[in-house]
């Protein structure tokens, strides 16, 4: 009798779990942009992206305001890092200058929001990855980025604090929180870092 009474609840829970699409992940403009920057091996002087579908995805998913990111929820951290990553990826391949211009315009107009955003909503590793993207933009010759914006100063300061807390040699020997932000770290010893890879990949 107890089992019969519980069955409707069990069925309801099963239906809810089925509707969750367990295992699905939403697309990430940031991750897609990093993959889009991977060059085809042996490209020589005429380098091309190894994964052109990622470049097409970037082109197809720019938001009407010129940014990339979660269209349902505005977070300055999310929009700024996604937008800069996509602009950098397109710039790397000299593609879509109008889209890059729209993205840079969004960055100019909204950079101040980084100083207003709640620190608790900052994604893990933002203070490592965002400055690295800014340097990549500079290296690619992106001139229309607000490199000296006051809102960036605290991000740079937080980056320095975090990097001083975890010496580079220790980062190569034991798992640290910086493992979440390796794309934001130049001059890494990958032979040593691969020893820290989890057994599931």
C-alpha positions as CSV (number, residue, x, y, z in Angstrom):
1,X,0.0,0.0,0.0
2,X,2.9,2.3,0.9
3,X,4.5,1.6,-2.5
4,X,1.3,2.3,-4.3
5,X,1.0,5.7,-2.6
6,X,4.6,6.6,-3.4
7,X,4.4,5.5,-7.1
8,X,3.0,8.9,-8.4
9,X,5.8,10.7,-6.6
10,X,8.4,8.3,-8.0
11,X,7.0,8.8,-11.5
12,X,7.1,12.6,-11.0
13,X,10.8,12.5,-9.9
14,X,11.7,10.2,-12.8
15,X,10.0,12.6,-15.3
16,X,11.8,15.6,-13.8
17,X,15.2,13.8,-14.0
18,X,14.5,12.8,-17.7
19,X,13.7,16.5,-18.5
20,X,17.0,17.7,-17.1
21,X,19.1,16.5,-20.1
22,X,21.7,15.2,-17.7
23,X,25.1,15.4,-19.2
24,X,24.3,18.2,-21.6
25,X,26.4,21.4,-21.3
26,X,25.6,24.8,-22.7
27,X,27.8,26.2,-25.4
28,X,30.6,28.5,-24.1
29,X,31.8,31.4,-26.3
30,X,35.0,31.6,-24.2
31,X,35.9,27.9,-24.6
32,X,34.9,28.0,-28.3
33,X,37.1,31.0,-28.9
34,X,40.1,29.3,-27.4
35,X,39.6,26.3,-29.6
36,X,39.0,28.6,-32.6
37,X,42.6,30.0,-32.0
38,X,44.2,26.6,-32.5
39,X,46.1,26.7,-35.9
40,X,46.1,23.9,-38.4
41,X,49.5,22.0,-38.1
42,X,51.9,22.8,-40.9
43,X,50.0,25.8,-42.0
44,X,53.2,27.8,-42.5
45,X,52.7,31.4,-43.6
46,X,49.1,30.9,-44.6
47,X,48.0,29.7,-41.1
48,X,44.4,28.6,-40.8
49,X,42.2,27.5,-37.9
50,X,42.3,23.8,-37.2
51,X,38.6,23.8,-36.2
52,X,36.8,26.2,-38.7
53,X,33.4,25.2,-37.2
54,X,34.3,27.0,-34.0
55,X,34.9,30.2,-36.0
56,X,31.5,29.8,-37.7
57,X,29.9,29.3,-34.3
58,X,31.5,32.6,-33.1
59,X,30.2,34.4,-36.2
60,X,26.7,33.0,-35.8
61,X,26.4,33.7,-32.0
62,X,27.2,37.3,-31.6
63,X,24.4,39.1,-29.6
64,X,22.7,42.2,-31.0
65,X,24.6,44.5,-28.6
66,X,27.9,43.3,-30.1
67,X,28.8,41.0,-27.3
68,X,29.1,37.2,-26.8
69,X,27.9,35.3,-23.8
70,X,24.7,34.2,-22.0
71,X,21.8,36.0,-23.6
72,X,19.4,35.2,-20.8
73,X,21.5,36.7,-17.9
74,X,23.7,39.7,-18.0
75,X,26.9,39.3,-16.0
76,X,29.7,41.8,-16.8
77,X,32.4,39.2,-16.1
78,X,30.7,36.7,-18.5
79,X,30.1,39.2,-21.3
80,X,33.5,40.9,-21.1
81,X,35.6,37.7,-21.1
82,X,33.5,36.0,-23.8
83,X,33.4,39.1,-26.0
84,X,37.2,39.7,-25.8
85,X,37.9,36.0,-26.4
86,X,35.8,36.0,-29.6
87,X,37.2,39.3,-30.8
88,X,40.7,37.9,-30.3
89,X,39.9,34.6,-32.1
90,X,38.4,36.5,-35.1
91,X,41.3,39.0,-35.1
92,X,43.8,36.1,-35.1
93,X,42.5,34.9,-38.5
94,X,41.8,38.5,-39.8
95,X,38.1,37.7,-40.1
96,X,34.9,39.6,-39.7
97,X,36.3,43.1,-38.9
98,X,32.7,44.5,-38.5
99,X,31.9,41.9,-35.8
100,X,35.2,42.7,-34.1
101,X,34.4,46.4,-34.2
102,X,31.0,45.8,-32.7
103,X,32.6,43.6,-29.9
104,X,35.2,46.2,-29.2
105,X,32.5,48.9,-29.0
106,X,30.6,46.8,-26.5
107,X,33.8,46.4,-24.4
108,X,34.4,50.2,-24.5
109,X,30.9,51.0,-23.4
110,X,30.7,48.4,-20.6
111,X,34.2,48.1,-19.2
112,X,33.1,50.2,-16.2
113,X,30.7,47.4,-15.2
114,X,33.7,45.3,-14.0
115,X,34.3,47.7,-11.2
116,X,30.6,47.6,-10.2
117,X,30.0,43.8,-10.4
118,X,29.8,41.8,-7.2
119,X,33.2,40.1,-6.6
120,X,31.3,36.9,-5.6
121,X,30.0,36.5,-9.1
122,X,33.5,36.5,-10.6
123,X,34.2,33.2,-12.4
124,X,37.1,31.1,-11.1
125,X,40.3,32.2,-12.7
126,X,38.9,35.4,-14.3
127,X,41.7,37.5,-12.8
128,X,44.2,35.2,-14.5
129,X,42.5,34.6,-17.8
130,X,41.2,38.1,-18.6
131,X,44.6,39.8,-18.4
132,X,46.1,37.1,-20.5
133,X,43.4,37.7,-23.2
134,X,44.2,41.4,-23.0
135,X,47.8,40.7,-23.6
136,X,46.9,38.4,-26.5
137,X,44.8,41.2,-28.0
138,X,47.7,43.6,-27.6
139,X,50.1,41.1,-29.3
140,X,47.7,40.7,-32.2
141,X,47.6,44.5,-32.7
142,X,44.1,45.2,-31.5
143,X,44.4,48.9,-31.0
144,X,40.8,49.8,-30.1
145,X,40.7,48.2,-26.7
146,X,40.6,50.3,-23.5
147,X,43.9,48.9,-22.2
148,X,44.2,51.6,-19.6
149,X,40.7,51.6,-18.2
150,X,40.6,52.1,-14.4
151,X,38.2,49.1,-14.0
152,X,41.1,46.9,-15.0
153,X,43.5,48.0,-12.3
154,X,41.9,45.9,-9.5
155,X,41.8,42.8,-11.8
156,X,45.6,43.2,-12.5
157,X,46.2,43.7,-8.7
158,X,44.2,40.5,-7.9
159,X,46.2,38.6,-10.5
160,X,49.5,39.6,-9.0
161,X,48.3,38.6,-5.5
162,X,47.1,35.2,-6.7
163,X,50.3,34.6,-8.6
164,X,52.5,35.5,-5.6
165,X,50.5,33.1,-3.4
166,X,51.2,30.1,-5.6
167,X,54.9,30.1,-6.8
168,X,55.3,28.9,-10.4
169,X,57.4,25.9,-9.3
170,X,54.8,24.7,-6.9
171,X,52.1,25.1,-9.6
172,X,54.1,22.5,-11.6
173,X,54.5,20.1,-8.7
174,X,51.1,19.9,-7.0
175,X,47.5,20.5,-8.0
176,X,46.5,24.2,-7.3
177,X,43.6,26.4,-8.1
178,X,45.5,27.8,-11.0
179,X,45.1,24.6,-12.9
180,X,41.6,26.0,-13.8
181,X,43.2,28.9,-15.6
182,X,46.1,27.4,-17.5
183,X,45.1,29.2,-20.7
184,X,45.9,32.4,-18.9
185,X,49.4,31.5,-18.0
186,X,52.3,32.0,-20.5
187,X,55.5,30.1,-20.5
188,X,54.4,26.9,-18.8
189,X,56.3,23.7,-18.6
190,X,53.7,21.3,-20.1
191,X,55.8,18.2,-19.7
192,X,55.6,18.7,-15.9
193,X,52.0,19.9,-15.9
194,X,50.8,16.8,-17.7
195,X,51.8,14.8,-14.6
196,X,49.0,16.6,-12.8
197,X,46.3,15.6,-15.2
198,X,43.4,13.6,-13.6
199,X,43.1,9.9,-14.4
200,X,39.8,10.6,-16.2
201,X,41.5,13.1,-18.6
